[in-house]
Amino acid sequence: MSDPLLPRLGALADPRAFTAALDITGEEREKLARQLRDMLLIRAVEERIGDMVTAGKIACPCHLAIGQEAVAVGVSAHLRKSDRIFGTHRSHSHYLALGGDVYALLAEVLGKADGCSRGMGGSMHLHDEENGFMGSVPIVAGTVPLAVGAAFAAKMDGRGDIGVAYFGDGAAEEGALHESLNLASNFKLPVLFVCENNLFSSHLHISLRQPENSIARFAAAHAVPYDIVDGNDVVAVARAAGRLISAARRGGGPGFLEAVTYRWRGHVGPREDVDVGVNRGGDLALWKKRDPVRRLAEALQAAGHLPLEGYDRIERDVRHLVGEAWQRAERAPFPPASALLDLVYAGAARR
Amino acid sequence: MSGNRVSYGSAIRAGFEYLLARHPEVFVIGQGLWSPWYVGNSMTDLDMQFGTERIIDTPVSELACTGAAVGASLYGYRPVVVHPRMDFMLYGMDAIVNQAAKWSHMVGGQAHPAVTIRGIINRGGEQGAQHSQALHAWFAHIPGLRVVMPATPRDARDLLIAAVLCDDPVLYIDDRWLYELEEELPPVCETDLRREGPRSARSGCDVTLVGSGYTTHLCLQAAQELEARGVSAEVVDLRVLNPLDARLVVDSVARTGRLCVVDGGWRNCGMAGEVIARVTESLDPAALKASPVRLTLPDAPAPTSRALEAGYYAKTGDIVEAAVKLTVQAGMLVK
């Protein structure tokens, strides 16, 4: 028998709902303009990477977050550089939303020495500690326990910093998530669990993998406060993240944010997965109408905060920036042969 | 106990005490840390002495606890995550093998997980297949993960300290069968783990015996018995299994011409095979007076029945017999 109190996505999982312009009442205009630019930048970078995979210039596996930009941008609105953020195989957006350098990301996916991980990680192992991004890995739920440990450290440091674990709905099928939620809840650790529920794990829809579609039910089971939002609404994401993050900073223990979204491209690479036999029917076309970028832009336009030429200018600017960064990245050198063995262990003497 | 004789178990505790008293960035996390019996006498009352905020007893979550230790180690802490039995530690494999061991390399050397994972070998007494394993060879296979196995009380203390103060992830493997072993302990010597490696535990000229952890202890006992039979055995204690520096073993075999490696793990793809390979690929075949031999566990899970268990683990007598055979093969007269 199904529990009526179990968290469920309801209309949040319906692409025909939530397609209108965002409600931006009471929101600061400059902040929204910045968030729009950040989302457009993420999209431009992801599209460039996708094109370069197609062109055969990028070989490493790239998992694109086109369509999911609002989650990272909304959450990052409340993060500071001393926070401890961990990502997944699909983390370009997490890295960029924190202010990560576009050139260093593009150099990284090309395996170049100027990359954010010195060319040693590729798309799936990004590192940018300066902006709070400790790292991303493709093992599903692999970084969730690490973020909990970072929160242990943050709690001991006592400066109000938090750990953040980004993961997808597939991670809820790993034991690591449950152990981590339990630890964080038991020890009241300052960590935000951010589930980007895009309804797919690789090629399988959530209906083929789990008996219910809301991942927040696992937070409820571990007595972790949670919120479920439209992940394609940057305002809703930011508001919910802000509440959970400030509670964690104040010593209230962990929080869990489930942001319901959808990826426009396939699990990996630039295609839409039709080529690997995944039939997303009309859903993809519908979800594209629930575009997080367009909905914010329309809201800003309707409120008179963003003239049409303003939007075009931002788009042109970010595309120009990405184009220049790409050209530089292509010219950048590869890591020296010595990196292969020199980086296995810490080189410098301790302390 | 006379003088400053300290047992292996107490020496581990002394290592923890040293670290916790001097290094505020050290904390310990794992199962059974507030219990008097989970980890023998190796951590008794550390929670009382240093507080339950630094000695953290946890739910049975090997993966999350190991991963949490890795995560904290990326932020200036030097956590030790304790697994009272190595068998249970396997749930934490992802955190050890995929995350800790590879982190430095995959982020271009910009961050180092300075975490110590303590995996205890706890076997015998009809404990059976899942309460017995010595899996050091698995972990020694992984680049980026240092693996140490102390065989003496002094190493139990000082290698623990070196492991924790090392900036790399280290798997520290201690053995409950050694906990009562005693020796005089000199003051703590803080060493750089990167410069630690195999050590000659006894010199000899007829045969080289190689052990690690408990099997070093067996080799030393065997060497004594061999001496009575006129065979002079050199004993090399591997101590640091990864990265493995086998030069000391190679040099020893170059002198003795005979090699017997004793390992507490299984035969196939095991530590003993690795040591023999290092020696044979480094020496001229003419330097060997007999084919090297290895004593390992039979390739079967640990049995529970005492009838089967009695023959499962190598004993001193097996080493003596193997060494005598090596020397006889080579034409040496043995008493």
Chai-1 contact restraints between the chains, C-beta under 6 A:
chainA,res_idxA,chainB,res_idxB,connection_type,confidence,min_distance_angstrom,max_distance_angstrom,comment,restraint_id
A,S117,B,V107,contact,1.0,0.0,6.0,A-B,restraint_1
A,S117,B,G108,contact,1.0,0.0,6.0,A-B,restraint_2
A,R118,B,G108,contact,1.0,0.0,6.0,A-B,restraint_3
A,M120,B,M106,contact,1.0,0.0,6.0,A-B,restraint_4
A,M120,B,G108,contact,1.0,0.0,6.0,A-B,restraint_5
A,G121,B,M106,contact,1.0,0.0,6.0,A-B,restraint_6
A,G121,B,V107,contact,1.0,0.0,6.0,A-B,restraint_7
A,H125,B,M106,contact,1.0,0.0,6.0,A-B,restraint_8
A,H127,B,V107,contact,1.0,0.0,6.0,A-B,restraint_9
A,H127,B,Q110,contact,1.0,0.0,6.0,A-B,restraint_10
A,M134,B,L74,contact,1.0,0.0,6.0,A-B,restraint_11
A,G135,B,V107,contact,1.0,0.0,6.0,A-B,restraint_12
A,I139,B,D94,contact,1.0,0.0,6.0,A-B,restraint_13
A,I139,B,N98,contact,1.0,0.0,6.0,A-B,restraint_14
A,G142,B,D94,contact,1.0,0.0,6.0,A-B,restraint_15
A,P145,B,A64,contact,1.0,0.0,6.0,A-B,restraint_16
A,P145,B,G67,contact,1.0,0.0,6.0,A-B,restraint_17
A,P145,B,A68,contact,1.0,0.0,6.0,A-B,restraint_18
A,L146,B,G67,contact,1.0,0.0,6.0,A-B,restraint_19
A,L146,B,V70,contact,1.0,0.0,6.0,A-B,restraint_20
A,L146,B,G71,contact,1.0,0.0,6.0,A-B,restraint_21
A,V148,B,A68,contact,1.0,0.0,6.0,A-B,restraint_22
A,G149,B,A68,contact,1.0,0.0,6.0,A-B,restraint_23
A,G149,B,A69,contact,1.0,0.0,6.0,A-B,restraint_24
A,G149,B,G71,contact,1.0,0.0,6.0,A-B,restraint_25
A,G149,B,A72,contact,1.0,0.0,6.0,A-B,restraint_26
A,A150,B,G71,contact,1.0,0.0,6.0,A-B,restraint_27
A,A150,B,Y75,contact,1.0,0.0,6.0,A-B,restraint_28
A,F152,B,A68,contact,1.0,0.0,6.0,A-B,restraint_29
A,F152,B,A72,contact,1.0,0.0,6.0,A-B,restraint_30
A,A153,B,A72,contact,1.0,0.0,6.0,A-B,restraint_31
A,A153,B,Y75,contact,1.0,0.0,6.0,A-B,restraint_32
A,A153,B,Y77,contact,1.0,0.0,6.0,A-B,restraint_33
A,A176,B,L63,contact,1.0,0.0,6.0,A-B,restraint_34
A,E179,B,S61,contact,1.0,0.0,6.0,A-B,restraint_35
A,E179,B,L63,contact,1.0,0.0,6.0,A-B,restraint_36
A,E179,B,A64,contact,1.0,0.0,6.0,A-B,restraint_37
A,S180,B,A64,contact,1.0,0.0,6.0,A-B,restraint_38
A,N182,B,P59,contact,1.0,0.0,6.0,A-B,restraint_39
A,L183,B,S61,contact,1.0,0.0,6.0,A-B,restraint_40
A,L183,B,A64,contact,1.0,0.0,6.0,A-B,restraint_41
A,L343,B,H105,contact,1.0,0.0,6.0,A-B,restraint_42
A,L343,B,G109,contact,1.0,0.0,6.0,A-B,restraint_43
A,V344,B,H105,contact,1.0,0.0,6.0,A-B,restraint_44
A,V344,B,P143,contact,1.0,0.0,6.0,A-B,restraint_45
A,V344,B,G144,contact,1.0,0.0,6.0,A-B,restraint_46
A,Y345,B,D168,contact,1.0,0.0,6.0,A-B,restraint_47
A,A346,B,H112,contact,1.0,0.0,6.0,A-B,restraint_48
A,A346,B,D167,contact,1.0,0.0,6.0,A-B,restraint_49
A,A346,B,D168,contact,1.0,0.0,6.0,A-B,restraint_50
A,R350,B,D167,contact,1.0,0.0,6.0,A-B,restraint_51
